[in-house]
Amino acid sequence: MSYETRTHSIDAFAETMTGSATGVQGVRQRTPRFEGWNLAPLAGVPVVGLMFTDRFNTIADTWNDSAGILSDVLHKDAGRVTLSAHHYRQAELASRTK
């Protein structure tokens, strides 16, 4: 098995990581949150219902923060994985020229 075959697999894995990061970022942007404009359907709901919206918003904020961290890590690590494939290619070129 040549380095090129291995680096192709490594590059494919890095692309998968980048795609996952993009997907997580998309879900992060679509995380619902109860704001003033979308509380209208809850008009007339007792205070207990408003406590639910606060809890829901806390969970949404936690998910938003966590998804941001996960997306950043996936993007950064995908770059590192791609760089490792580049190093393998450089090593193969160097071994051929000797």
WOBELZI-V39422 format. One record per helix or strand. SS is the DSSP state (alpha for helix, beta for strand). FROM is the first residue (numbers start at 1). TO is the last residue. If there is no record, write none. Layout:
ss:SS from:FROM to:TO
ss:SS from:FROM to:TO
This chain:
ss:alpha from:3 to:29
ss:alpha from:40 to:42
ss:alpha from:47 to:97
